[in-house]
Amino acid sequence: MTDERETGESRPTTHFGFRDVAEGEKAGLVHGVFSSVASKYDVMNDVMSFRIHRLWKEALIDWMAPRPGMKLLDVAGGTGDVSFRVLDRLKGEGEATICDMTAAMLVEGRKRAEAESLSHALSWVCGDAMKLPFPDRSFDAYTIAFGIRNVTRIGDALREAYRVLKPGGRFLCLEFSRVDPPLMRKAYDLYSFHVIPRMGQAIAGDRDSYQYLVESIRKFPDQDTFAAMIREAGFSRVAYRNQTLGVAAIHSGWRL
C-alpha cells in the first residue's frame, strides 16, 4: 500500500487501527498509546478478559516447558507478566530480558519486579522489535504476548526473532486472533467495540487508546496466515493452539 503525494513520490503506509498512516508514523502512535495506559495496563487486562488472559499465558508457558538455565527474551514484555511467570517456573534457574519500546511500560515492570523480589534475574532494555539490540544466537526462547500486532512490519520482527534465537531456540507468540463460530464472533465484536473502549475511559481515563487496541485486533492476520508468516521468516515445526474459541491463539516455531 502506498500514499501518493502531489510530487509524484510515494511512501509506504500501514494501519493504525482502522486508519491508514505512514509507516514512519506508526511506532510513535503506538508508543503514545502504551505510554498513556502503562499504569493501568495490567488492571485493564484483567478486567477486559475477566482474568482469562492469565490462563492463556499459563498455557503459553506450559507449551514452552521452561528448562533450568534457559535465557528468555520477552519482547513487548513491558510490565513483565510473562517473564515473571517463566522465572517462577524456573525457581531461580534461569534469566529473562524484557525488551519494550515504551519506557513507561518498563518502569511499571521494574516496580513489579522489585515488589516480587525478581530484579536479580531480569534485564530491562528499551528497544524495537524490528531491530533488536542483541547479537545473533543469544537466546533459548523468544516470547511476545499481545505485542506483535502493534509492530509496523511484522515480517521484520519475525526475522529478528529468528536471528537472536540460538539453534534449537523456540519462538512463542500469544496474540488475539480470529474467532471461529459466527455467533461467538458477533458477540465478541459487540463486546469489543461497545464495552472495551468504555472500560478504557472508566479505568484508564483513555477511550481512544482502547478503541485503537480493539481495531488493531481486527487488522491482525488470522491464525493460518500468521503461521505462514512465521514459516516465511525461517522457522520450522510451526503450529498454533487456539484459546477460548480463537479469541486468542498461541503460535510456536523452532529455529533448527
Residue pairs with C-beta under 8 A, 6 or more apart in sequence:
1 12
1 13
1 14
1 20
2 10
2 11
2 12
2 13
3 10
3 11
3 13
3 20
3 22
4 10
5 11
11 22
11 23
11 24
12 22
12 23
13 20
13 21
13 22
13 23
14 20
14 21
14 22
14 23
14 26
14 152
14 153
15 21
15 216
15 219
16 25
16 26
16 29
16 30
16 212
16 216
17 211
17 212
17 214
17 215
17 216
17 219
18 215
18 218
18 219
21 29
23 152
23 153
26 152
27 101
27 128
27 152
30 101
30 150
31 101
31 102
33 150
33 209
33 212
33 213
34 41
34 78
34 101
34 102
34 104
34 105
34 150
35 102
35 103
35 104
35 105
36 204
36 206
36 209
37 44
37 200
37 204
37 206
37 209
37 210
38 78
38 79
38 102
38 104
38 105
38 107
38 108
39 104
39 108
39 204
40 203
40 204
40 205
41 78
41 79
41 105
41 108
42 79
42 81
42 108
43 203
43 204
44 199
44 200
44 203
44 204
44 210
45 53
45 81
46 53
46 54
47 199
47 203
48 196
48 199
52 244
53 146
53 248
55 243
56 174
56 243
56 244
56 248
56 250
57 81
57 82
57 85
57 145
57 174
58 85
59 241
59 243
59 250
60 82
60 143
60 145
60 172
60 174
60 250
61 82
61 85
61 86
61 89
63 172
63 241
63 250
63 252
64 86
64 141
64 143
64 170
64 172
66 72
66 86
66 89
66 90
66 94
66 141
67 94
67 140
68 90
68 93
68 94
69 93
69 94
70 90
70 94
70 140
70 141
71 94
71 95
71 96
71 97
71 138
71 139
71 140
71 141
72 83
72 86
72 94
72 95
72 96
72 97
72 139
72 140
72 141
72 142
72 143
73 96
73 97
73 99
73 132
73 134
73 138
73 139
73 141
73 142
73 143
73 164
74 80
74 82
74 83
74 86
74 96
74 97
74 98
74 99
74 142
74 143
74 144
74 145
75 99
75 100
75 129
75 132
75 142
75 143
75 144
75 147
75 157
75 161
76 99
76 100
76 101
76 129
76 144
76 145
76 146
76 147
76 148
76 150
77 83
77 96
77 98
77 99
77 100
77 109
77 143
77 144
77 145
77 147
78 98
78 100
78 102
78 105
78 106
78 108
78 109
79 105
79 108
79 109
79 112
80 98
80 109
80 112
80 113
80 118
80 122
81 145
82 143
82 145
82 174
83 96
83 98
83 122
83 143
84 112
84 113
84 116
84 118
86 94
86 96
86 143
87 94
87 95
87 96
87 118
87 121
87 122
92 121
94 121
95 121
95 122
95 123
96 121
96 122
96 123
97 122
97 123
97 124
97 125
97 134
97 139
98 106
98 109
98 122
98 123
98 124
98 125
99 125
99 126
99 127
99 129
99 132
99 133
99 134
100 106
100 109
100 125
100 126
100 127
101 126
101 127
101 128
101 129
102 126
103 126
106 124
106 126
109 124
110 119
110 124
113 119
113 122
125 133
127 133
129 144
129 147
129 148
129 151
129 157
129 160
130 151
130 152
130 153
130 156
130 157
130 160
131 156
131 160
132 160
132 163
132 164
134 164
135 164
136 163
136 164
137 163
137 164
137 165
137 166
137 167
137 169
138 164
138 165
138 166
139 164
139 165
139 166
139 169
140 165
140 166
140 168
140 169
140 170
141 165
141 169
141 170
141 171
141 172
142 161
142 164
142 165
142 169
142 170
142 171
142 172
143 172
143 173
143 174
144 157
144 161
144 172
144 173
144 174
144 175
145 173
145 174
145 175
146 174
146 175
146 176
147 175
148 154
148 157
148 173
148 175
149 175
149 176
149 216
149 217
149 219
149 220
150 216
151 157
154 221
154 229
155 229
155 232
155 233
158 171
158 229
158 230
158 232
158 233
158 235
159 233
159 234
161 171
161 233
162 171
162 233
162 234
162 235
162 255
165 171
165 255
166 255
167 255
167 256
168 254
168 255
168 256
169 254
169 255
170 252
170 253
170 254
170 255
171 230
171 235
171 251
171 252
171 253
171 254
171 255
172 250
172 251
172 252
173 226
173 230
173 250
173 251
174 243
174 248
174 249
174 250
175 220
175 226
175 248
175 249
175 251
176 217
176 220
176 247
176 248
177 220
177 222
177 223
177 226
177 242
177 246
177 247
177 248
177 249
178 185
178 222
178 223
178 246
179 185
179 188
179 245
179 246
179 247
180 242
180 245
180 246
181 245
184 245
188 247
192 214
192 217
193 214
196 210
196 213
196 214
197 207
197 208
197 210
197 211
197 214
198 207
199 210
200 206
200 207
200 209
200 210
200 211
200 213
201 207
201 210
204 210
220 226
221 229
223 240
223 242
223 246
223 249
223 251
226 240
226 249
226 251
227 238
227 239
227 240
227 251
230 238
230 251
230 253
231 238
231 253
233 253
234 255
235 253
235 254
235 255
236 253
236 254
236 255
236 256
237 252
237 253
237 254
237 256
238 251
238 252
238 253
239 251
239 252
239 253
240 249
240 250
240 251
240 252
241 249
241 250
241 252
242 248
242 249
243 249
243 250
